[in-house]
Amino acid sequence: MPATILLGTQWGDEGKGKVTDLLSKEMQVVVRYQGGHNAGHTIVVDGERFGLQLLPSGVFYPYITPVIGNGVVVEPKVLLAEMDALEARGIDCSRLVISGSAHLVMPYHQEIDALTERYLGKNRLGTTKRGIGPAYSDKASRIGLRVQDLLDPKIFRQKLDVVLKEKNLILAKIYNRLALSADDIARSYLEEYAPRLAPHIGDAVGLVHDTLATGGGVLLEGAQATFLDLDHGTYPFVTSSNPVAGGACTGAGIGPRYIDRVIGIAKAYVTRVGAGPFPTETFGEEGDTLVDRGHEYGTNTGRRRRPGWFDAVMMRHAVRLNSLDELAVTKLDILDSFETLKVCVAYQAGGTRYQNLPWHQSVLHDVCPVYQELPGWKSDTTDAERRGDLPKEALQYLDFLAAQAGVPVSYVGVGPERRQIIRLDGQ
């Protein structure tokens, strides 16, 4: 059974956790392949709400091995707190495997992240200040510490001493901050975190390949989304890794021929957090309704998300970048109260109409959306269990999105509960 990739197609917060939870039933292994604890999934199980930051969604199934892949950056304190919180609510985390090649988020990463944002002032990027960007920067600079270093105190301390010489100079000379203590950091990571994480650290790449070789299902779960991708997103207002489908190969350690299904997750509208261009952003009563009905606040940060109408130009580009086979559209129920809905089908800028995403950021910042209006359904969809239960206007809306994207909509979410998701090709 080949691998499946599940990823966001917008700016994140599309409800990937719920769809991952649904698809996990067919899998043996679920791999988180990039990102850090700046991304969150919310899953509602039997009325209980669970917020995940680092753990893959497959942790809720007793027969699944959840894997944190080599492409993830791991903050041990956060991961352990998340595991403890789930264990306290009866969720077994003992099966978790953490790739030894994943990189560690260190205290100086978080310190520098927060200070850099403050220093940038009005030009700040809107990061979560969790140290994710600096951790990936150190990885690229080849001075990062990895999860496997927790198992070798001598190597850990040698690497830490080298990197702290630079980081403390930056903190002291540029930001006028106190130097961080290598002894204190080593004590926390080696004496507190390492003993608890050691049973989970292993050969994640080998596990994934062994599972595929024996016909087991593997789900590759991305954090953030396509337009937060470091290479293909709305740079510089992006994350520091590659959420696109290609990133799943490097972040989990498998080649593309093992993948036969790529599913994109999209909200029935669009939101984004932080700064950056947003052609379909809507304000006033429309925006407030989307935020209030959709509970559009960050899982981890609590920040209010910026709302907007569905952007088919972005979606067509996401289909190209990820070679999507199908879409899962979430939060359709949030649109239940609208008389009229808007879908952006093209952009207009400088007398030119753009059907596809402009490659130059200066153009993208200046575009105006070209909308097509569709009738709303003005009825409650949260109890719908199959395609035939949805209002005809809701089906027309989904069919229009599919036609604009060029790929079918296979699933639609009509509420936060596990049961509130419909297979559109079902009866």
C-alpha positions as CSV (number, residue, x, y, z in Angstrom):
1,M,0.0,0.0,0.0
2,P,1.7,3.2,-1.2
3,A,1.9,6.4,0.9
4,T,-0.6,9.2,1.0
5,I,0.2,12.9,1.5
6,L,-2.2,15.2,3.3
7,L,-1.4,18.9,3.2
8,G,-2.9,22.4,3.4
9,T,-3.6,24.3,0.2
10,Q,-4.0,27.8,1.7
11,W,-2.3,29.6,4.6
12,G,-2.8,26.9,7.1
13,D,-5.6,26.3,9.7
14,E,-7.6,24.4,7.1
15,G,-8.6,21.6,9.5
16,K,-6.0,19.1,8.5
17,G,-6.1,17.4,11.9
18,K,-9.7,16.2,11.5
19,V,-9.1,14.9,8.0
20,T,-5.8,13.2,9.1
21,D,-7.8,11.6,11.9
22,L,-10.3,10.3,9.4
23,L,-7.7,8.9,7.0
24,S,-5.6,7.5,9.8
25,K,-8.1,4.6,10.2
26,E,-6.6,3.0,7.1
27,M,-3.0,3.5,8.1
28,Q,-0.3,1.8,10.2
29,V,2.0,4.8,10.4
30,V,1.3,8.5,10.4
31,V,4.3,10.8,9.9
32,R,4.6,14.5,10.6
33,Y,7.1,15.6,8.0
34,Q,8.0,19.3,8.7
35,G,7.4,22.3,10.9
36,G,7.5,22.7,14.7
37,H,5.3,23.6,17.6
38,N,4.3,26.8,15.7
39,A,1.6,24.7,14.0
40,G,-1.4,23.3,15.6
41,H,-4.2,20.7,14.9
42,T,-7.5,20.6,16.7
43,I,-9.4,17.4,16.8
44,V,-12.7,16.8,18.6
45,V,-13.3,13.2,19.8
46,D,-16.6,12.4,21.5
47,G,-17.1,16.0,22.4
48,E,-13.6,16.4,23.8
49,R,-11.3,18.9,22.1
50,F,-7.7,18.0,21.7
51,G,-5.0,20.5,20.5
52,L,-1.9,19.0,19.0
53,Q,1.3,20.9,18.3
54,L,4.0,18.3,17.5
55,L,2.4,14.9,17.8
56,P,0.9,13.4,14.6
57,S,-2.9,13.0,14.6
58,G,-2.6,9.2,14.4
59,V,-1.7,9.2,18.1
60,F,-5.5,8.7,18.9
61,Y,-5.5,5.2,17.3
62,P,-4.0,2.4,19.4
63,Y,-2.8,0.5,16.3
64,I,-1.0,3.4,14.7
65,T,2.6,4.3,15.1
66,P,2.9,8.1,15.2
67,V,6.2,9.4,13.8
68,I,7.9,12.8,14.1
69,G,10.0,12.8,10.9
70,N,13.5,14.2,10.3
71,G,12.1,17.3,8.7
72,V,10.5,18.5,12.0
73,V,12.2,20.8,14.5
74,V,11.4,19.6,18.1
75,E,11.2,21.6,21.3
76,P,11.5,18.8,23.9
77,K,9.8,20.7,26.7
78,V,6.7,21.4,24.6
79,L,6.6,17.8,23.2
80,L,6.8,16.3,26.7
81,A,4.1,18.6,28.0
82,E,1.9,17.7,25.1
83,M,2.5,14.0,25.7
84,D,1.8,14.4,29.4
85,A,-1.4,16.3,28.7
86,L,-2.7,13.5,26.4
87,E,-1.7,10.8,28.8
88,A,-3.6,12.5,31.5
89,R,-6.7,12.3,29.3
90,G,-6.2,8.6,28.5
91,I,-4.3,8.8,25.2
92,D,-1.4,6.4,25.0
93,C,1.7,8.1,23.6
94,S,4.1,5.2,24.1
95,R,4.2,4.2,20.4
96,L,5.6,7.6,19.4
97,V,8.8,7.4,17.3
98,I,11.0,10.5,16.9
99,S,13.6,10.6,14.1
100,G,17.1,10.9,15.5
101,S,17.8,13.3,12.6
102,A,15.2,15.8,13.5
103,H,16.6,19.1,14.8
104,L,16.1,20.5,18.3
105,V,14.7,23.9,19.1
106,M,16.9,25.5,21.6
107,P,16.4,28.3,24.1
108,Y,18.5,30.7,22.1
109,H,16.4,30.1,19.0
110,Q,13.3,31.3,20.9
111,E,15.1,34.3,22.4
112,I,16.5,35.4,19.0
113,D,13.2,34.8,17.3
114,A,11.3,37.2,19.7
115,L,14.1,39.8,19.6
116,T,14.3,39.8,15.8
117,E,10.5,40.4,15.5
118,R,10.7,43.2,17.9
119,Y,13.7,44.7,16.2
120,L,11.9,44.6,12.8
121,G,9.0,46.7,14.1
122,K,6.4,47.5,11.5
123,N,8.3,45.2,9.1
124,R,8.0,42.2,11.3
125,L,7.0,38.9,9.7
126,G,4.4,37.9,12.3
127,T,6.1,34.8,13.5
128,T,4.9,32.9,16.5
129,K,8.2,33.6,18.3
130,R,8.6,29.9,19.0
131,G,12.2,29.7,17.6
132,I,11.2,27.7,14.5
133,G,12.9,30.0,11.9
134,P,16.2,30.2,13.8
135,A,16.2,26.5,14.4
136,Y,15.9,25.8,10.6
137,S,18.5,28.5,10.0
138,D,21.0,26.7,12.2
139,K,20.1,23.5,10.4
140,A,20.9,25.1,7.0
141,S,24.1,26.6,8.5
142,R,25.1,23.1,9.8
143,I,25.4,24.2,13.4
144,G,22.2,22.7,14.6
145,L,21.8,20.2,17.4
146,R,19.8,17.1,16.5
147,V,17.5,14.8,18.5
148,Q,20.1,12.0,18.4
149,D,22.6,14.3,20.2
150,L,20.5,13.9,23.3
151,L,21.8,10.4,23.5
152,D,25.5,11.4,23.5
153,P,26.1,14.0,26.2
154,K,29.7,14.6,25.1
155,I,28.7,15.4,21.5
156,F,25.7,17.5,22.7
157,R,27.9,19.6,25.0
158,Q,30.6,20.1,22.4
159,K,28.1,21.3,19.8
160,L,26.3,23.5,22.3
161,D,29.6,25.2,23.4
162,V,30.5,26.0,19.8
163,V,27.1,27.5,18.9
164,L,26.7,29.4,22.1
165,K,29.8,31.4,21.4
166,E,28.1,32.9,18.4
167,K,24.6,33.1,19.9
168,N,25.7,34.9,23.1
169,L,27.7,37.4,21.0
170,I,24.5,38.2,19.1
171,L,22.4,38.4,22.2
172,A,24.9,40.7,24.0
173,K,26.4,42.9,21.3
174,I,23.3,43.3,19.1
175,Y,20.3,43.1,21.4
176,N,22.0,44.0,24.8
177,R,20.7,40.8,26.4
178,L,22.3,38.6,29.0
179,A,24.3,35.6,27.8
180,L,22.7,32.2,28.1
181,S,24.3,29.5,30.3
182,A,25.5,26.4,28.5
183,D,25.4,24.6,31.9
184,D,21.8,25.4,32.4
185,I,20.8,24.4,28.9
186,A,22.7,21.1,29.1
187,R,21.2,20.3,32.4
188,S,17.7,20.7,31.1
189,Y,18.2,18.9,27.8
190,L,20.4,16.1,29.1
191,E,19.1,15.4,32.6
192,E,15.5,16.3,32.2
193,Y,14.4,15.8,28.6
194,A,16.8,13.1,27.3
195,P,15.9,10.3,29.7
196,R,12.2,10.7,28.9
197,L,12.6,11.0,25.1
198,A,15.3,8.3,24.7
199,P,12.8,5.4,24.4
200,H,11.1,7.2,21.5
201,I,14.2,8.2,19.5
202,G,14.9,5.9,16.6
203,D,15.2,5.1,12.9
204,A,12.1,6.7,11.6
205,V,13.1,6.4,7.9
206,G,13.7,2.6,8.4
207,L,10.3,2.3,10.1
208,V,8.5,4.0,7.2
209,H,10.2,1.8,4.6
210,D,9.7,-1.4,6.5
211,T,6.0,-0.5,6.8
212,L,5.7,0.2,3.0
213,A,7.6,-3.0,2.2
214,T,5.1,-5.1,4.1
215,G,2.1,-3.4,2.5
216,G,1.2,-1.2,5.4
217,G,-0.4,2.2,4.9
218,V,1.6,5.4,5.6
219,L,0.1,8.8,5.9
220,L,2.4,11.8,5.5
221,E,1.0,14.8,7.4
222,G,2.1,18.3,6.7
223,A,1.9,21.3,9.0
224,Q,1.2,24.9,7.9
225,A,0.3,24.9,4.2
226,T,1.2,25.5,0.6
227,F,1.4,29.3,0.7
228,L,3.5,29.3,3.8
229,D,6.1,27.2,2.0
230,L,9.6,28.6,2.2
231,D,10.1,28.3,-1.6
232,H,6.6,28.6,-3.0
233,G,4.7,30.7,-0.5
234,T,4.1,34.5,-0.2
235,Y,7.8,35.1,0.8
236,P,9.0,36.5,3.2
237,F,5.7,36.0,5.0
238,V,6.2,32.2,5.1
239,T,7.3,29.4,7.4
240,S,10.9,28.1,7.4
241,S,10.2,24.6,5.9
242,N,8.5,23.0,2.9
243,P,4.9,22.0,3.6
244,V,4.3,21.2,-0.1
245,A,4.1,17.6,-1.3
246,G,7.8,17.6,-2.3
247,G,8.7,18.4,1.3
248,A,7.0,15.1,2.4
249,C,9.7,13.1,0.6
250,T,12.7,14.9,2.3
251,G,10.9,15.3,5.6
252,A,10.0,11.6,5.9
253,G,12.8,10.1,4.0
254,I,11.0,8.4,1.1
255,G,11.1,8.8,-2.7
256,P,8.2,10.0,-4.8
257,R,7.5,6.7,-6.4
258,Y,6.2,5.4,-3.0
259,I,3.4,8.1,-3.1
260,D,0.2,7.5,-5.0
261,R,-2.3,9.9,-3.5
262,V,-2.0,13.5,-2.6
263,I,-5.0,15.1,-0.8
264,G,-5.3,18.9,-0.4
265,I,-7.2,20.4,2.5
266,A,-9.0,23.7,1.9
267,K,-11.4,25.7,4.0
268,A,-14.7,26.7,2.3
269,Y,-13.3,30.2,2.7
270,V,-9.7,31.4,3.5
271,T,-7.8,32.7,6.6
272,R,-4.3,33.6,7.4
273,V,-2.4,34.6,10.5
274,G,0.2,37.3,10.6
275,A,1.4,39.7,7.9
276,G,1.5,39.3,4.1
277,P,-0.6,39.7,1.0
278,F,-4.2,38.5,1.1
279,P,-6.2,39.3,-2.1
280,T,-9.6,38.1,-0.9
281,E,-9.4,39.5,2.7
282,T,-12.7,40.8,3.8
283,F,-13.5,43.2,6.6
284,G,-16.5,44.5,8.5
285,E,-19.5,42.3,9.1
286,E,-18.6,39.6,6.6
287,G,-15.2,39.1,8.1
288,D,-16.4,39.2,11.7
289,T,-19.1,36.6,10.8
290,L,-16.4,34.2,9.4
291,V,-14.2,34.7,12.4
292,D,-17.0,34.4,15.0
293,R,-18.8,31.4,13.4
294,G,-15.5,29.7,12.5
295,H,-13.8,30.3,15.8
296,E,-10.9,31.6,13.8
297,Y,-8.2,32.0,16.5
298,G,-4.9,30.2,16.5
299,T,-4.7,26.8,18.3
300,N,-1.4,27.6,19.9
301,T,-1.2,31.4,19.9
302,G,-4.9,32.5,20.3
303,R,-4.3,35.2,17.6
304,R,-7.3,36.3,15.5
305,R,-7.0,35.0,12.0
306,R,-7.6,37.3,9.0
307,P,-10.7,36.1,7.0
308,G,-11.5,36.1,3.3
309,W,-13.4,34.5,0.5
310,F,-12.3,31.4,-1.3
311,D,-9.5,32.1,-3.7
312,A,-9.6,29.8,-6.7
313,V,-6.5,31.4,-8.2
314,M,-4.5,30.3,-5.2
315,M,-6.1,26.9,-5.4
316,R,-5.2,26.3,-9.0
317,H,-1.6,27.0,-8.1
318,A,-1.7,24.7,-5.1
319,V,-3.0,21.9,-7.4
320,R,0.0,22.5,-9.7
321,L,2.6,22.6,-6.9
322,N,1.4,19.5,-5.1
323,S,0.0,17.5,-8.0
324,L,-3.2,17.1,-6.0
325,D,-5.5,14.3,-6.8
326,E,-8.5,15.6,-4.8
327,L,-9.7,18.1,-2.2
328,A,-11.2,17.9,1.2
329,V,-13.2,21.1,1.9
330,T,-13.7,21.9,5.6
331,K,-15.9,24.2,7.5
332,L,-18.7,24.4,4.9
333,D,-21.1,24.9,7.8
334,I,-19.5,28.3,8.6
335,L,-21.1,29.6,5.4
336,D,-24.6,28.5,6.5
337,S,-25.8,32.0,7.4
338,F,-24.7,33.8,4.2
339,E,-27.3,35.0,1.6
340,T,-24.6,35.2,-1.1
341,L,-21.1,33.7,-1.3
342,K,-18.1,35.0,-3.3
343,V,-15.4,33.0,-5.0
344,C,-12.3,34.8,-6.5
345,V,-11.9,33.4,-10.0
346,A,-9.2,35.7,-11.3
347,Y,-7.1,38.7,-10.3
348,Q,-7.0,42.2,-11.9
349,A,-3.9,44.4,-11.8
350,G,-2.6,47.1,-14.1
351,G,-5.1,46.4,-16.8
352,T,-4.1,42.7,-16.9
353,R,-6.4,39.8,-15.8
354,Y,-4.6,36.9,-14.1
355,Q,-6.1,33.4,-14.2
356,N,-3.0,32.0,-12.5
357,L,-0.9,33.3,-9.6
358,P,1.4,36.2,-10.6
359,W,5.0,35.1,-10.2
360,H,6.2,38.6,-9.1
361,Q,5.4,39.6,-5.5
362,S,4.9,43.3,-6.4
363,V,2.1,42.3,-8.7
364,L,0.5,40.0,-6.1
365,H,0.5,42.8,-3.5
366,D,-1.5,45.1,-5.9
367,V,-4.0,42.7,-7.4
368,C,-7.8,43.1,-7.0
369,P,-9.9,40.0,-6.8
370,V,-12.4,39.2,-9.5
371,Y,-15.4,37.6,-7.8
372,Q,-18.2,35.3,-9.0
373,E,-21.1,35.3,-6.7
374,L,-23.1,32.2,-5.9
375,P,-26.3,31.8,-3.9
376,G,-26.0,30.7,-0.2
377,W,-28.3,28.1,1.3
378,K,-29.4,29.8,4.5
379,S,-29.9,26.5,6.3
380,D,-28.1,24.3,8.9
381,T,-25.7,21.7,7.3
382,T,-24.2,20.4,10.6
383,D,-26.5,17.3,10.7
384,A,-25.8,16.3,7.1
385,E,-24.4,12.7,6.9
386,R,-24.3,12.1,3.2
387,R,-24.2,14.1,-0.1
388,G,-28.0,14.0,-0.4
389,D,-28.4,15.7,2.9
390,L,-26.7,18.9,1.7
391,P,-28.8,21.8,0.2
392,K,-28.5,22.0,-3.6
393,E,-26.9,25.4,-3.3
394,A,-24.2,23.9,-1.1
395,L,-23.5,21.2,-3.6
396,Q,-23.5,23.8,-6.4
397,Y,-20.9,25.7,-4.4
398,L,-18.7,22.6,-3.9
399,D,-19.0,21.7,-7.6
400,F,-18.0,25.2,-8.6
401,L,-14.9,25.0,-6.3
402,A,-14.0,21.6,-7.9
403,A,-14.4,23.0,-11.4
404,Q,-12.2,26.0,-10.6
405,A,-9.5,23.9,-9.0
406,G,-9.6,21.2,-11.7
407,V,-9.7,18.3,-9.2
408,P,-12.7,16.7,-7.4
409,V,-13.9,17.5,-3.9
410,S,-14.0,14.1,-2.2
411,Y,-14.7,15.1,1.4
412,V,-16.6,18.0,3.0
413,G,-16.6,18.9,6.7
414,V,-19.7,20.3,8.3
415,G,-18.6,20.7,11.9
416,P,-15.8,20.0,14.3
417,E,-16.8,16.5,15.4
418,R,-15.2,13.3,14.0
419,R,-18.6,12.3,12.5
420,Q,-19.2,15.6,10.8
421,I,-17.4,14.8,7.6
422,I,-19.1,13.5,4.4
423,R,-17.6,11.5,1.6
424,L,-19.1,13.1,-1.5
425,D,-18.8,10.0,-3.6
426,G,-20.7,8.0,-1.0
427,Q,-24.4,7.5,-0.9
